[in-house]
C-alpha cells in the first residue's frame, strides 16, 4: 500500500499530467468535430491541437511555479508582521 504522504506529494504531478494531456486531447477532438462540420480537414484539428498544447504548457508552468516555490518538506512559514 502507498504511504498517504507519498500520495499527497504525487497528486499535483498527476493533476498536471492529466491537465496537460487533457487540454491537447480536447483541442484535437474539438478540432476534428469542427473539421467534419465545416469541411476544413485537417486544419481545425491541427490548429486547436496547438492551442491545446499552449494551454497545457501554460497550465503546467503555472502549477510548477505554484508547487515549486518551496521544498515540499519545509513547514509553512508565518507571514511577516
Buried (B, 14 or more C-beta within 10 A) or exposed (E): EEEEEEEEEEEBEEEBEEBBEBBBEBBBBBBBEBBEEEEEEEEBBBBBBBBBBEBBEEBBEEBEEEBEEEEEEEEEEEEEE
